[in-house]
Amino acid sequence: MRLLYIVKKEFLQLFRDKVLLFILFWAFSGMIYTSGSGLSLEVKNFPIIIYDMSNSSESREIISKFRKPYFKILAYVNSDKELTQWLDSGKASMAIVIPPDFKRKLDKGNGKIQIILDGTMSMSATIASSYVSTILYDYSIDFLERYKGIDKKFFKMIPLIDEEIRIEFNPNTLSSWFMSTLELFNVITMVSLLLTSAALIREKEYGTIEQLLVTPVRTWEIFIAKIIPTIVVIMVLSFISIFVMLKIVFGVPIRGNLLLFYPVMIFYVFAMSSLGIVIATIAKNLSQAVMLMLVILTPMLMLSGAWTPPESMYPIMQYLSLISPMRYFIDFGYSVLFKGGGFEYVWQDILGIIVIGLVLFFISLYRFRSNFHK
Amino acid sequence: MFDRIKAIVKKETIEILRDPLYLTLNLFVPVVILILIGYGLVLDVKNIPIAFLDYDKSKLSREYVDSYVNSEYFRFYSFINNYKEAEELIQSGKCRAIIIIPPEFSRNLYKGKPAEVQILIDGSFPSRAETIKGYAFAINYQFNQKLLTHFSEKNRIFINFPIDAEIRAWYNPALESKNFIVPGMLVITLMFYPVLVASLIIVREKEAGGIFNFYSSPVKPWEVIFGKAIPYIILSFITYIFLFLISVLLFETKFIGSFLLLTLATILYLICTIGVGILISTLAKTQITAMLMAFLGTITPSFLYSGFLTPVTSMGFEGQIMSKFITVTYFIDVVRGVYLKGLGFTYYLPNLLSLFIYALIVYGLSIILFRKKVG
């Protein structure tokens, strides 16, 4: 009963701050919308320039294959110097150089063109170069067919391996599905840590925590009362996120069982909130806490496995990532929401979240008790 | 006038120095972040676990399998026996790709007929899936070329693919992601860290009531803003020196540009990022709000919309709009340019000018907002 009153007080404090509520709502709607619709991980409109020394109908034909949505031709250049300038200034990310003897060599069957990539963005450069190979391969077949009089059927009669690629769960590799879901996980992680920690620090800075401690309220009741509003807020807002933003706006096919997703998510929020309380007991003021949260949150968000899969990390980072609850949550979240994986696929992730959550819970309880002992 | 600024600078400096834990954290946290993410964030897609469902089990199919296993991109996981296992491996995330070789694979190829293999790719991470697709295509292409040469020799007909591309990457020839992540991380760390630090410096006094001392004193709003900004600009400049040394000495990132140019540009950049923090601080009424705004507004956006991971040109409309608000967008090209391209000052002028305007807007808004409250 007492607990109920303190929880009520926490909610009142939270709802009094209208700006805060707006920011929270924005985080779960606007931020998810912009990252889903505004970001694309595939390389689109890759800015290129052309240096065509051959100036033949064949070279123009090839150039015409480099078109939207993947490539965007910015300019035709006429000298090496110009080419270097475009790449140096970073305006163009790729240059296609077609040598003067291109047509002659092509007829002989060994045409060569040169592709120069700006390697400063290695990830998009790799993807762009794979587009180039596909374009040239298609052009080769086309060329053989039209100029060498080789019938298309011929390719069905020679030993070639045709690969049929099927991408599971996200057949068109839509980044909107991936990004909006990732942003939801990011926001859940940040809010659950920040909100709880800040609420406790505020009481510490104002000294109102002492007032609470002199009342008959038990320590664990204060503790729980700090976590409950965070859980409720995230539950409600993430419900809106999943059903409105992900499902309706972006059409993410939610394949999994939400009855599995929700309880684990609540436990995850609980774990992150406990971590927030640990931080609040260490820091004297919010400025210190911000620094501590920064050093925990940034690596957690960036190394969650969404950008670098655990299998590609250095071994030492692989082990380090095992202590980050977000690593399990991301894997769990994508498995359940995207792949529709049942309990048998994600039990290890759930176990990870529970173990880390319990450890954090006991540490935070211990720290809380020794910090605010009556 | 300058005496008043000096006094505020002194007061702020004393406040920073009085809190040793805070000061240590300030110098320690950005360094830890750079080291962890510099080592941890690997965007080269390598060692992708791959499994094979080989119905053919012939010498040729084995050769095909080897062409994947021997490449540096894939790591052999296992041979499997049926389709259900394949689905399960992808479902559980143990394998990112499965190659299915049909029973008549070698028979068809020996007869001179085409054969078809099926490749399943885990699409839950789209950019990785695209890269895997590209690798699979390239390996298949090479294998085909081998088959074709063999076939042409045997049947004395001449066919080969008439066109070939020589692909070269400038500035970062091996396309190592380290060379673009570490300078990028330097820029990003110098975004969210100063913003977070500065986001509390005014709102803190609003909550504690100390702000009324300013309101009732003859000090002008712009003197307060700059007086408070300067110590934090100096503090984050020290951080920059640390981060730079780590990037060059520990990560051995390619650095061929001018250190002086980078340093001067960084000072302008830090003025901007501290300014963003101060603007948040004048906007927010409570510390919690300021902190949430700073965290949510900088950490993920500076990674996502700045051109750090994906070029701004590939973004959708909303993303391009977002990128204009983020300081990193204007500075990341400068830093990558200095580190990897080593260009002269003139190449960076447009970006530096944008940063200058950005600073004017941010400080102008802060001063106006602060003045309103005074009145």
Interface residues (C-beta under 8 A of the other chain):
Chain A: D17 V19 L20 I23 L24 A27 M31 Y33 T34 S35 S37 G38 L39 S40 L41 E42 V43 K44 N45 F46 P47 I62 K72 L87 D88 S89 G90 S93 L106 G109 N110 G111 K112 I113 Q114 I115 I116 L117 D118 G119 T120 M121 S122 M123 S124 A125 T126 I127 S129 S130 V132 S133 T134 L136 Y137 Y139 S140 F143 L144 K148 I150 F155 K156 M157 I158 P159 L160 I161 D162 E163 E164 I165 R166 I167 E168 F169 N170 P171 T173 L174 S175 W177 F178 M179 E183 N186 V187 M190 V191 L194 L195 A198 A199 R202 E205 K284 N285 L286 S287 Q288 V290 M291 L292 M293 L294 V295 L297 T298 P299 L301 M302 L303 A306 W307 T308 P309 E311 S312 M313 Y314 I316 M317 L320 S321 D331 Y334 S335 F338 K339 G341 Y345
Chain B: D19 L21 Y22 L25 N26 F28 V29 V32 I33 L36 I37 Y39 G40 L41 V42 L43 D44 V45 K46 N47 I48 P49 Y64 R75 I90 Q91 S92 G93 R96 N108 L109 Y110 K111 G112 K113 P114 A115 E116 V117 Q118 I119 L120 I121 D122 G123 S124 F125 P126 S127 R128 A129 E130 T131 K133 G134 Y135 A136 F137 A138 N140 Y141 F143 N144 L147 L148 F151 F158 I159 N160 F161 P162 I163 D164 A165 E166 I167 R168 A169 W170 Y171 N172 P173 A174 L175 E176 S177 N179 F180 F192 Y193 L196 V197 L200 R204 E207 A284 K285 T286 Q287 I288 T289 M291 L292 M293 A294 F295 L296 I299 T300 F303 L304 Y305 G307 L309 T310 P311 T313 S314 M315 G316 F317 E318 G319 Q320 I321 M322 D333 R336 G337 L340 K341 L343 Y347
